[in-house]
């Protein structure tokens, strides 16, 4: 049987086209194997039951593996130590990770890549200690891929698509200046100078409020006439002497 594991936006397992009812302990082990790859039983017991003694954690892992093997046959690779998922398991986070890596290396992007990356939060609402690092690493990958994608679109003259990608990056990390720079470049290139100034001002206020900082000169220099307050105004009619 082929398996489809969803970790982006929520946890869901489908086998043979049908959603499977899976207990939380089994979900945690399956997610760990999907994100961390093959791991020894001792390592998995330690991260999944960190507050239990070693014998109890090992017992909990054995019981969880037993349930998965009997309720979801073929999901785990047979007789493997370290434990790992079967090669028949397709994981959505793996596919999007590969697409993000492709954006970073300049390969042809998937259709709708910006939206996929923008909304692909890894297991939201899960606060496992072992997972926090994976969530942050995935968030940083999404950011980098969106920025690379936006820069590529700008280079191709696809300004509105570049703006959309930069907006997704800015939504993930509102204080990231590189995302704001791409957004401003896109707006200026699209002829929306007013929008570029609004983007700058919104970012400047947020940065001051949350960090006590000012935007860098690199960002202000992207504005067509300099930062607000120092804009060049068109010459007016000559005044009589």
C-alpha positions in Angstrom: 0.0 0.0 0.0 1.2 3.5 -0.8 1.1 6.1 2.0 0.8 9.9 1.9 1.9 11.8 5.0 0.9 15.4 5.5 2.9 17.5 7.9 2.3 21.0 6.4 -0.7 22.8 8.0 -1.8 19.8 9.9 -0.9 16.1 10.6 -2.7 13.6 8.3 -1.9 10.1 7.0 -3.7 8.6 4.0 -3.3 5.0 3.0 -4.9 3.6 -0.2 -6.6 6.9 -0.7 -8.3 6.9 2.7 -7.5 9.0 5.8 -6.2 6.9 8.7 -7.2 7.2 12.4 -3.9 7.4 14.2 -3.2 7.9 17.9 -1.1 10.8 19.1 1.8 8.7 20.2 2.0 7.0 16.8 1.6 10.5 15.1 4.6 11.8 17.1 6.8 8.8 16.2 5.8 8.9 12.5 6.5 12.6 12.3 9.9 12.2 13.9 10.9 9.6 11.4 9.6 11.6 8.5 11.6 14.7 9.6 14.7 13.3 11.1 15.1 10.2 9.0 16.3 6.8 10.3 17.1 7.0 14.0 18.1 4.4 16.7 15.4 3.3 19.1 17.3 4.8 22.0 17.5 8.2 20.4 13.8 8.2 19.5 12.8 7.1 23.0 14.8 9.9 24.4 13.4 12.7 22.3 9.8 11.6 22.4 9.6 10.8 26.1 12.2 13.1 27.5 10.7 13.3 31.0 10.5 9.5 31.4 13.2 7.3 32.7 15.2 5.3 30.1 13.3 2.0 30.8 9.9 3.6 30.7 10.7 5.6 27.5 12.0 2.4 25.8 8.8 0.6 26.8 6.6 3.4 25.4 8.5 3.3 22.2 8.1 -0.5 21.8 4.4 -0.2 22.4 4.1 2.6 19.9 6.1 0.7 17.2 3.9 -2.4 17.9 0.7 -0.4 17.3 2.0 1.1 14.1 3.1 -2.2 12.8 -0.3 -3.8 13.4 -2.6 -0.9 12.7 -0.7 0.5 9.7 1.2 -2.5 8.2 3.9 -1.5 5.7 4.3 2.1 7.0 7.5 1.2 8.9 10.4 -0.5 7.1 10.5 -4.1 8.3 13.1 -5.3 10.7 15.1 -2.2 10.6 17.3 -0.7 13.3 17.6 2.2 13.2 13.9 2.7 12.7 12.7 4.3 9.5 9.6 4.8 7.4 9.0 2.6 4.3 10.1 3.9 0.9 6.4 3.8 0.0 5.6 6.8 2.2 5.4 10.1 0.4 5.8 13.2 2.7 4.6 16.6 1.6 7.3 18.4 3.6 9.9 16.5 1.6 8.4 17.5 -1.7 8.2 21.2 -0.7 11.7 21.1 0.7 13.0 19.8 -2.6 11.1 22.6 -4.5 12.5 25.2 -2.1 16.0 23.9 -2.7 15.3 24.1 -6.4 14.4 27.8 -6.1 17.7 28.4 -4.3 19.7 26.7 -7.1 17.8 28.3 -9.9 15.9 25.4 -11.3 12.5 25.8 -12.9 10.0 26.5 -10.1 6.8 24.6 -9.4 3.6 26.4 -10.5 2.3 28.4 -7.5 5.5 28.0 -5.6 5.2 31.3 -3.8 1.8 30.4 -2.3 2.9 26.9 -1.4 5.9 28.3 0.5 3.9 31.1 2.0 1.4 28.9 3.7 3.5 25.7 4.4 3.8 25.9 8.1 5.3 22.8 9.6 3.0 21.1 12.2 1.5 24.3 13.6 0.4 23.9 17.2 3.0 21.2 17.9 5.5 22.3 20.6 7.7 19.2 21.0 11.2 20.2 22.0 12.8 18.1 19.2 10.4 19.7 16.7 11.2 23.4 17.4 14.5 23.3 15.6 13.0 21.5 12.6 10.2 24.1 12.4 12.7 27.0 12.5 14.9 25.4 10.0 12.0 24.8 7.7 10.8 28.4 8.2 14.3 29.8 7.3 14.3 27.6 4.1 10.9 28.9 3.1 12.1 32.5 3.6 15.3 32.0 1.6 13.4 30.2 -1.2 10.8 32.9 -1.4 13.4 35.6 -1.6 15.4 33.8 -4.3 12.1 33.2 -6.2 11.2 36.9 -5.9 14.6 38.0 -7.1 14.4 35.7 -10.1 10.9 37.0 -11.0 12.3 40.6 -10.8 15.1 39.7 -13.1 12.5 38.3 -15.6 10.4 41.5 -15.4 7.5 39.7 -13.7 7.0 42.5 -11.2 3.6 41.6 -9.8 4.6 37.9 -9.2 7.8 39.1 -7.6 5.7 41.4 -5.3 3.5 38.5 -4.3 6.5 36.3 -3.5 8.1 39.1 -1.4 4.9 39.7 0.4 4.8 36.0 1.4 8.4 36.3 2.7 7.6 39.5 4.6 4.6 37.8 6.2 6.8 35.0 7.5 9.3 37.4 9.0 8.0 41.0 9.1 11.4 42.4 10.4 13.5 40.8 7.7 14.9 43.7 5.7 15.9 41.7 2.6 12.2 40.7 2.1 11.2 44.4 2.4 13.9 45.4 -0.1 12.6 42.9 -2.7 9.0 44.2 -2.1 10.1 47.8 -2.6 12.1 46.9 -5.7 9.1 45.2 -7.1 6.8 48.1 -6.4 9.1 50.6 -7.8 9.7 48.5 -11.0 5.9 48.2 -11.4 5.5 51.9 -11.2 3.9 51.9 -7.8 6.1 54.4 -6.0 3.4 55.4 -3.5 3.2 51.7 -2.5 6.9 51.6 -2.1 6.9 54.5 0.3 4.0 53.0 2.3 6.0 49.7 2.5 9.0 51.6 3.7 7.1 53.6 6.3 5.3 50.6 7.7 8.5 48.7 8.0 10.3 51.7 9.6 7.6 52.1 12.2 7.5 48.4 13.1 11.3 48.2 13.3 11.4 51.3 15.6 8.6 50.0 17.8 9.8 46.4 18.2 13.6 46.8 17.9 14.4 50.4 18.4 16.2 50.5 15.1 16.1 52.4 11.8 16.1 50.8 8.3 19.6 50.6 6.7 20.8 53.0 4.1 20.6 50.1 1.6 16.9 50.0 2.0 16.3 53.8 1.9 18.3 54.1 -1.3 15.8 51.9 -3.1 13.2 54.7 -2.8 13.2 56.7 -6.0 13.6 60.1 -4.3 15.1 59.0 -1.0 13.4 58.4 2.3 10.1 60.1 3.3 10.8 63.6 4.6 13.6 64.1 2.0 11.7 63.6 -1.2 12.5 65.7 -4.2 9.5 67.8 -5.1 8.8 69.1 -8.6 9.9 72.7 -9.1 7.0 75.2 -8.6 6.3 78.3 -10.5 8.9 81.0 -10.2 8.1 83.5 -7.5 8.2 87.2 -8.4 11.3 88.9 -7.1 
